[in-house]
Amino acid sequence: MTDRLATARDLLRHHPLVDGHNDLAWEIRGRFDSDLGRVDLAAPVTGTHTDLPRLRRGGVGAQFWSVYVPGSLQGDAAVATTLEQVDLVHRMIQRHPDDLELALSADDVEAAFSRGRIASLLGAEGGHSIAGSLGVLRMLHRLGVRYLTLTHNVNVPWADSATDAPAVGGLSAFGREVVREMNRLGMLVDLSHGADSTARDALRVTEAPVVFSHSGARAVCDHPRNVPDDVLRELAANGGVCMVTFASDFVSPRCRAWTLGLRAEMERRGLDPRDAGMRAAVAGEYVVDHPRPRAALAQVADHVEHVRRVAGIDSVGLGGDFDGVQDLPDGLEDVACYPALIAELLDRGWSQDECVRLVGGNVLRVLRAAEAVARSSSARWGPSTARIEDPGHAGGAPPSDARVTQPSARLPTAAGRHAEDATRRGG
């Protein structure tokens, strides 16, 4: 394994590892009130999974920094807090110019990597961040956000979450328009956290490849946040990528069963399992008679190999979810541990070329494909004027007066109008 580890580290020196999801920005907000003067990322940071020295040791060449805000924030509050998170990531990049560089495209990622910097992309986690406004979506894109996770843990008025009661049956008409507008912008559609019905609808609508930025394989661990095999097969046909997460509850069936047992205990006591403080208190008691099991690095490799078997080598990537979860597998405790996972796969017979595709080649291909779709569609269509009423609604049934303009509200650009005229003329 020592030789494999050396090979893995050498591979990551020459090819960028592009991780799909890291929640360090929210961790900094919670622990340091977004004050970068109170945390030195250039030195080891106690209590986090991420800092610059460990990113370097882990061979991370590019990172999608999540600009997450909780689903409890809606409307203006969600938009404002998302903008504050975007601002925090930009300030983080500016504060460490020798280590971090903003990336807006696949070419930017490779250019930053060639200069010895960690390419920094932004991903917004949850459709509540746009508050039902495609104008907000477009402004987030202008600020550097390169994917939108359609939902987080609760439904939005136009899309169902994997962990909420079904409300619209997947994507509503407005939800489909969100996907089309993301295609026009070149913003990746991220299906992590979405219900299976949402994923299937998005895969039917999108013209560009999509991603699951941090999800596992449901056949390996039965969790609603993981991807079922039929969706993995559709993902392969779409040319998209499932970026495998390291979160223990998504990785290990025993960890998942323990969490379900804790939930059942809370419900038996008449407590709300979504109350994080109460959950932590009950867990402290529950663990005495029910020791919490540990996930292992090898189980993450099992998910990676399952995605490869079902969807193919071109549809698998990595999305650790560091600083977004509390419990991680043994051997993958922080961002310094990526070489160990690559070494495990090499030991299982993966070639170096296959590992290059896994660590970043596949997602860079998807980024380039999305950029190509954007060039084509933006030449034909201007910004969508679709809108939905009552964008502050969250969870449960959609509001009865929710209305969306139809795709006919898309306004052709001048080039698009000329093309349509030529078509009508038979040219």
N, C-alpha and C positions, 0 to 999 in steps of 0.2 A: 504493500500500500504506500510505502514511502516513495517509491519510484513513481507511482501513479499520482501522488500529490505533487511532486515536482513537475510532472508533465502537465497537470492541471494548472498550476501556477504559471508555467511558461505559456500555455495556451491563452490564458487571460491577459498576459502581457502583450499579446499580439492581436487579440480580437476582443472587442468591447462586450462585456457582459451588460445587458440591458435589463434591469429589474423593473417589473411592472408596477410596483406599489410599495411606498414607504410613507409612514405617517409621522415622521419626525416633526413636521411643522406643527401638527396638533399637540404633540408632546411638549414642544417648546412653548406653545401658547398656554397649556395647562400648568406647567411647572415653573415657567419663567415669565409669564404674562407677556409673551411675544417680545421680550426685551433681550436682544442678542448680546447686549453688553453684560448680561448676567450668566452667559454660557459660552465657553470657549470650545467650539467644535473642532479646533485644531489640536486639542488635547483630549485625552480620554474623558468621557462624560459618564459619570456614575449614574446608574439607574435607567439608562437608555440602551437600545440595541444598536444605535448608530452614532458614529462620529467620524471625522475625516481619517484619523489613523486606521480605524478598523475598515472603513471603505477601501482604503489603499491595500490593506492586507488581504481583503476579500477579493481584490481584483475587479471591483465594480467599475465599469467604464461609462455607464450611463444609468441614470436613475429617474424614473417617473416619481416626482415628489407629489404626494396626494395633498390637494388643498381641500381636505375634508371639513365639513361642518355637520353636526348631528341633525337627524331628521326632525327633532323637536323644534328646530328653528324653521320658520316658514316665511314666505313673502319677503318683505324688505329686509327683515332680520337675517334671513338666509343669504340673500344677495350681499348685504353689507359684510357679513362675517366671512363669506367666501372671498370677497375682495381683500379683506384683511389677511386672509391666509395666502392669497396670491402675492400680496405685498410682502409678507414675511419671507416667502421663498425667494422673491427677487432680492430682498435685503440680505438674505443668507448668501446668495450667489455673489452679490457685490462685496460682501464682507470678506470673502475668501476667493479672490480672483485667481490665485495661483493654483487652486484646487478645483473650483467649480466654474462652469461656463454654461450660460443659457443656450439651449438648443431648441430650435423651432422646426427642424426637419431632419430626415435621415442623414442628409449630407452634413448638417451641423453636428450631428452626433459623431460622425466619423472624423470631422475636422477637429473637434474638441479633443477626441481621443488621441489623435495624432500629435496634438500639442501637450499631451500628458495631463489633461484635465478631465474631470468627471462631467460628462455632458448632463445637463439638468433640464428635464422636461417636466411639465406640470400636468396633473390629471385631477379633474373635479369629480368628487365621489358622491353622486346622487343628484337626480334631476330636480330635487327641491332647490338646488343652488341657482337655477335659472328662473324660479318663481313663475313658471308658465309663460316666459317671454323669450322669443327667438332673438329679440334685440339684445337681451342680456347674454344669450348664448354667443352671439357674434362678438360682443365686447370681451367676453372671456377668451375667445379665440385670439382676438387682437392682443390680449395681455399675455399670450403664450400658452394657454391651456390647450393641450393636444389630445386629450380624451375626456369624455363625459361618461361616467357610470350612470346608466339610465335611472336606477333607483338605488337607495341604500336599504336599510332594514325595514322601512315602511313604504307603503305605496305612495306614489305621486298621483295626481288626478288623471294622468295620461298613461301610466304604466304600473303593472303589478310587481311587487317585490317577492322574492323567494321566501321571505320570513314574515309575511303579512297575509291576511285573509284575501282571497281573490276579489277584485272589485270591478275591473274593466275587462277581464278576460285576456290579458296580454297587453297589447298597445291599443290605445284609442286612435281615432283619426288624427288627433293632434300629435300623439306619440309617433305615429308614422311620419308625420311631417317633421318632427324633431330629427328623426333619423335621416330623412332626405336633406335637411338643411345641414346636418353634420357632414354628410357626403359632399355637399357643395362647398363647404368650408375646408374640407380635408381634416376634420376632427374625427379621431377614432371613436367608434361606437363600442363602449365597454359594457359587456353583458354580465359581469360579476354582480352578484346581489339580485339580479333580475329573476323573476319567476320563469319556469320553463316555457310557459306560454309567451312571455315577453321576449325571450330569446328566439323562439321559433318565428314570431311575428317580425322581429328585427331582421332575422336572416332572410326572410322573404322579401323585405322592403329594400334592404341596403344594396347599393351598387358597388360598395367597397368592402374589402375584408374587415372583419371585426376582431375584437379581442375579448377574452376573459382576463382581466388584469391580475386577478389573484383568486383562483378557484382550483379545486381538485377534481378527481374523478369519482363520481358517485358510486360506480361499481366497486371501488376499493373501500370507500367509506360513505355510508348512506347518510348524507347531510344535504338538506335542501339547497345549500349554497354551492354544492358541487355539481358538476355537469354530467347529465346522463349520457349514455352511449349514443342514443339516436341524435342528440344535439351535437355531440362530438363528430358524428359522421356528416351532419349538415355543415358544421364548421369547416371540415376538410374540403367539402365541395365549394364553400365560400372562399377558401384560401386564407382563413383567419387562424388565430393562435390562441390556445389555452395556456396561460402563464400560471404554472402550478404554485400554489401557496404552501407555506410552511406551518400555518396555524394548526396546533395539535388537534383541536376538535374536528377539523376538516380532514386531517391526515389519518388519525387512528380510530378505528371502531371502538376500542375500549375507552378512549378519552371521550368520544361522543356519547357512549352509554353512561359514563360517569356524570356528564353534564345533564343528560336527560333525567338521571336519578335525582340530581340536585334540584332540578326544576320540579319534579314530581313532589319532592319533599316540601318545597316552598308552597306549591299549590295545596298540599295537604294542610299546611298551616294557615291557609287563606292569604298568602302573601303574593305580591306581583313579581314574577320572575324577571321582569324588565327593570326592576328597581336595583341598580348596580350596588348601592350601599347595603341594602338589605340582603342582596345575593351574597356579597362578600361576608357579611356577618353569619348567615346561615351556613355558608361553605366552611367557615372556620369550625363549626360544630359537626357538620356532616362528614368532614374528612377524618374525624377521629375514628369512626367505625367503618368508613369507606375510603381507604387511602386512594389518593388520586393517581391513576396510572400515568406513565410517561410514554410519549411518542418517541420514535427514533428516526434518525436520518435515513436509514434504509427504507422506511415506510414512505418517505417523500419520494425516494427513487422509484418505489413501486407505482406511485401515482404518475410520475413522469413516464415510466415505461408503459403504463396502461394507456395514457393519452396517445403515446406514439403508436401502440398496436392498433388502436381504433381509428385515430384520425391521421396518422402518418407522421413521419419525421419532420415534415415542414409545418406542422401545426402545434408544436409544443414549445413552451418557453418557461420562464421563471418569474414569479411575482411573490416575493417572500412575505409581505405584509409586516415587516419589522416595525416596531413601535406602534403597531395598530392592534396587537394582541399581547396578552400577558404570558401565555403558555406556549413554548416552542419546543420542538423535538430535541432530544439529546444529540449533540453534535452539530446543531444549527442554532446556537444560542444567540448569535448576533451576525452582523453583516460581514464579519471577517471569515465566516465559515463556508462561503461558496466553493472554494477549491476542494473542500472535503466532499461535497456532493458530486462535483465533477469527477473526482478521483473514484468515488463509488461507482459511477456510471462507466468510467473507463475499465474498472475492474470487472464489470458485468459484460464487457465486450463491445461497448460503444467505441466507434472510431473517433479520431480527433475531428474529422469533418462533421460528423453527426453532432458532436458536442458544440462546435462552432455555431451550427444552426440553432441548437437549443439555447445557448447563452445569449444570443443577440441577432444572429443572422435572420431568423424567421421574423422577428418583430420589425427589424429594419426593412425587410421586404414589404411587410404590411404597411408601414409608414409610407414607403415610396408608392405603393399601389393607391393608398388613400390620397396622396398628393396628386397622382395622375388623374384619378376620378374627379378631384376638385377642379383641376385645370379644365377638364372636359365639360363638367356640368356647369361651372361658373361662367363658361363662355356661352352657354345656352340659356341659363336662368339667373335672374337677379335674386336678391334676398327675399325670402319668403315673408309674406304679410300675414301668415296664419296666426291665429291667436285663440286663447282659451280663456273663458271667464272663470272667476273665482279661483285664481291660481294659488291662493293660500290654503285651499282644502288639502288635507292629508289623511290618508287611511280611510277605511270604510267605503261605502258606496260613493260613486262620483256625484257631484252636485247635480240636481235635476236641471238646472239652467246652464250647465256647461255646454258651450258651443264652440265649434272650431270652424274656421274658414276652410274650404276644401282646397286640394292641391291646385285647382285652377287659379287660386290667389297668387301662385308663384308668377312673378313678373319676368317675362323674357328680357334678357339684355338686348342691346342693339344688335349684337352679333346673332343672338338667338332669334330675334325678330326677322333679321335678314334671311337666316337659314329657313325659318318657317315660310317666309314669302317665296323663297326659291323652291321649296317643296310644293307649295300650292301652284307655282308656275310650272312644275314638272322638272325644275332644274336640280 
